[in-house]
Amino acid sequence: MRGIVTTSPAASGTGTGGATTFEVLVHRHHEVDVEVATTTSYVENGVSTTIADVLPGERVDVTVTSSAGALVATEIRIAPQHPHAVPGVVTGVQAPLDQSGSSSFTMRHGRSTIVVEINGSTTFVDSAVPSPTAADVTVGERVVVWGWNAWPRTTVHADKVTVSVTPH
């Protein structure tokens, strides 16, 4: 079964018999509950990993068996994530917007509002500023954010933010 993790098994509740469960969105509006067992294996980029790496927003390929009416994962393969560009106009900033810890700003992308999460590893590019930082992102500016979507799809974890010319 392929889908997108909507609840993390490391942070979710328990299912039948106290098993850890998580949800996978397999179709646009159809979530499936999946249990993990002590024998469940986890693989990411061909390397064995742990339950802690199965996070909301991750694309997964889950091999399941049926046990007492429940779907139990025997193997969870986490698909590699590839950054993508999301253009938009900044609509709000969390004060103070800095890179010392986690911070965020919002932007309009088409008809959607996107929350952009930044941290100490996020880089900034602005041709008008010699050494741009998070503090150079202001309301009304056009930006292109390179990063990964989180769950729900209205959040992007930014690797890079390019600030463009302010719209007139």
HELIX and SHEET records of a PDB file:
HELIX    1   1 THR A   16  GLY A   18  5                                   3    
HELIX    2   2 ILE A   51  ASP A   53  5                                   3    
HELIX    3   3 ALA A  134  ASP A  136  5                                   3    
SHEET    1   A 6 VAL A  47  SER A  48  0                                        
SHEET    2   A 6 HIS A  30  GLU A  44 -1                                        
SHEET    3   A 6 THR A  20  HIS A  27 -1                                        
SHEET    4   A 6 ARG A   2  THR A   7 -1                                        
SHEET    5   A 6 ARG A  59  SER A  67 -1                                        
SHEET    6   A 6 ALA A  70  ILE A  78 -1                                        
SHEET    1   B 6 THR A 123  ASP A 126  0                                        
SHEET    2   B 6 THR A 155  VAL A 163  1                                        
SHEET    3   B 6 SER A 112  ILE A 118  1                                        
SHEET    4   B 6 SER A 103  HIS A 109 -1                                        
SHEET    5   B 6 HIS A  84  VAL A  93 -1                                        
SHEET    6   B 6 ARG A 142  ALA A 150 -1                                        
END                                                                             
